[in-house]
């Protein structure tokens, strides 16, 4: 009987413990915004980088990831309260030494996050020319100590086109890259997409200080 009573007691404790976890409410507020430089959203590889959020004084003190979408936007469900946001290293922008941004979330809250990319691509344009897409753009260095590692032009069937996900790409000879000057590059439309009504085109630039590329926004190019 003593053993039965012990098992019953343990079972009740487990049930109560489980109910305690279930009693946490779901977060109902949304924190959203963009990674911006000089007021413009910075294009990235979807989920290739993120911001990290932390909240002091609660049971859960681990990182709350805020993944960044291809167009530079982010959105995360949170409880109301004060959070610390950190810009994670490895992104195509420089992580400041004092890298904590305090954000107070109350209901749906919008907060753009300033970043300093190593390089940015200015004034991009894309147009169809026969079976090619012509890209025009200017690369600007932002962080003086950074060096170019790669410049790519990408063609894809999805708006999520990037260095890892594309149907066609072309990488520039870096000796032909001239900073702060408009450049024109042609890339063939992949044979798998020649019958499509449109493709998405994008330019990406990588520095020697990060694994990720900084991109233009994915641009829809009409083929027919």
C-alpha positions in Angstrom: 0.0 0.0 0.0 2.9 2.3 0.8 4.3 1.8 -2.7 0.9 2.5 -4.3 0.5 5.6 -2.3 4.0 6.8 -3.3 3.3 6.2 -7.0 0.0 8.1 -6.7 1.8 11.0 -5.0 4.5 11.1 -7.7 1.9 11.0 -10.4 0.0 13.9 -9.0 3.2 15.9 -8.7 4.0 15.3 -12.4 0.4 16.3 -13.4 0.6 19.5 -11.4 4.0 20.2 -12.9 2.7 19.7 -16.4 -0.2 21.9 -15.7 2.1 24.6 -14.6 3.9 24.6 -17.9 0.7 24.6 -19.8 -0.6 27.7 -17.8 1.8 30.1 -19.5 -0.1 32.3 -21.9 0.9 32.6 -25.5 2.5 35.9 -26.4 0.0 38.2 -28.1 2.2 41.2 -29.1 4.2 41.6 -32.3 7.6 43.3 -32.5 8.4 44.0 -36.2 10.6 46.3 -38.3 13.5 46.3 -40.7 17.3 46.2 -40.7 18.1 49.6 -42.2 21.0 51.6 -43.4 20.5 55.3 -44.2 16.7 54.7 -44.0 16.7 51.8 -46.5 16.1 48.1 -45.7 19.1 45.9 -46.2 18.4 42.7 -48.3 19.7 39.4 -46.9 19.4 35.7 -47.3 16.2 34.6 -45.7 16.9 33.2 -42.2 20.6 33.6 -42.9 21.0 36.1 -40.1 19.0 37.2 -37.1 18.7 39.6 -34.2 18.7 38.1 -30.7 16.2 39.3 -28.0 16.6 38.8 -24.3 14.3 39.7 -21.4 15.5 39.9 -17.8 13.6 38.8 -14.7 11.6 35.9 -16.2 11.8 32.1 -16.1 13.0 31.9 -19.7 16.3 33.9 -20.1 17.5 32.2 -23.3 17.8 34.0 -26.6 14.6 34.8 -28.5 15.6 34.7 -32.2 14.2 37.3 -34.6 14.9 35.9 -38.0 15.3 38.4 -40.8 13.5 37.8 -44.1 15.0 38.4 -47.6 13.7 41.9 -47.8 15.3 42.9 -44.5 12.1 42.7 -42.4 11.7 40.8 -39.1 8.7 39.9 -37.0 8.5 38.0 -33.7 5.7 37.3 -31.2 6.4 38.5 -27.7 4.9 39.4 -24.3 4.6 43.0 -23.4 7.7 44.2 -21.6 11.3 45.5 -22.0 13.7 43.6 -24.2 17.4 43.8 -25.1 18.1 43.4 -28.8 21.5 42.3 -30.0 22.8 42.3 -33.6 24.4 38.9 -34.1 27.9 38.7 -35.6 28.3 36.9 -38.9 25.7 39.1 -40.6 26.7 41.3 -43.6 27.1 44.2 -41.3 29.4 45.3 -38.6 28.4 44.4 -35.0 28.9 47.5 -32.7 31.0 47.0 -29.5 28.2 48.3 -27.4 25.5 46.3 -29.1 22.4 46.4 -27.0 19.2 48.2 -28.0 16.5 48.5 -25.4 13.0 48.1 -26.8 9.8 48.4 -24.9 7.1 46.2 -26.4 3.4 47.1 -25.8 0.9 45.7 -28.2 2.1 45.7 -31.8 5.4 47.6 -31.8 7.5 48.7 -34.8 11.2 49.2 -34.3 13.7 49.5 -37.2 17.2 48.4 -36.3 20.1 50.5 -37.7 23.0 48.4 -39.1 26.3 49.3 -40.8 26.8 46.9 -43.7 30.4 46.4 -45.0 29.2 47.2 -48.5 25.9 48.3 -50.0 24.5 48.2 -53.5 23.0 51.4 -54.7 20.6 52.2 -57.5 20.1 48.6 -58.8 18.0 48.1 -62.0 17.2 45.0 -64.0 15.7 44.6 -67.5 15.3 41.9 -70.1 17.4 42.0 -73.3 16.7 38.9 -75.5 17.6 35.8 -73.4 19.6 37.9 -70.9 18.9 40.0 -67.9 20.9 43.2 -67.8 21.8 44.4 -64.2 23.0 47.9 -63.5 24.2 48.9 -60.0 26.8 50.7 -58.0 28.8 49.2 -55.0 29.7 51.5 -52.2 32.1 50.6 -49.4 30.8 51.6 -45.9 33.4 50.0 -43.5 36.8 51.2 -44.6 38.6 48.1 -43.3 36.5 45.7 -45.4 37.5 44.2 -48.7 35.4 42.7 -51.4 35.3 38.9 -51.4 32.5 38.2 -54.0 30.0 40.0 -56.2 27.2 37.8 -57.7 24.2 38.3 -59.9 21.4 35.8 -59.4 18.4 34.7 -61.4 15.6 32.6 -59.8 12.0 31.5 -60.0 11.3 32.7 -56.4 11.5 36.0 -54.6 13.7 34.1 -52.1 16.5 34.0 -54.7 20.0 34.3 -53.2 23.5 32.8 -53.2 22.2 29.5 -51.9 18.9 29.3 -53.8 18.9 30.3 -57.4 18.5 28.8 -60.9 21.4 30.8 -62.4 24.2 33.0 -61.3 27.2 34.9 -62.5 30.2 36.1 -60.4 32.2 39.2 -61.3 35.9 39.2 -61.7 36.8 41.5 -58.8 39.5 43.2 -60.8 36.7 44.6 -62.9 34.7 46.0 -60.0 35.0 49.8 -59.6 33.5 51.2 -56.4 31.2 54.2 -56.5 30.7 53.8 -60.3 27.8 52.3 -62.1 28.5 48.9 -63.6 26.5 46.9 -66.1 26.5 43.1 -66.1 24.6 40.7 -68.3 23.5 37.2 -67.2 21.8 34.5 -69.3 18.3 33.5 -68.3 18.6 29.8 -67.3 17.2 27.4 -69.9 14.9 26.1 -67.2 13.2 29.5 -67.0 13.2 30.7 -70.6 9.5 29.6 -70.9 8.5 31.4 -67.7 6.6 34.7 -67.7 9.0 36.3 -65.3 12.1 35.7 -63.1 13.5 37.3 -60.0 16.9 39.0 -60.2 19.2 40.1 -57.5 22.8 41.3 -56.8 24.8 40.3 -53.8 28.0 41.5 -52.4 30.2 39.8 -49.8 33.0 41.2 -47.7 36.0 39.4 -46.3 34.6 40.0 -42.8 31.3 38.0 -43.0 30.0 34.8 -44.4 26.7 36.4 -45.5 26.0 38.6 -48.5 24.3 42.0 -48.6 21.7 41.9 -51.4 19.5 44.2 -53.4 15.8 43.6 -53.1 14.6 40.8 -55.3 13.3 42.3 -58.5 10.7 40.8 -60.7 11.8 40.9 -64.4 9.1 40.2 -67.0 10.2 37.9 -69.8 7.0 37.9 -71.9 
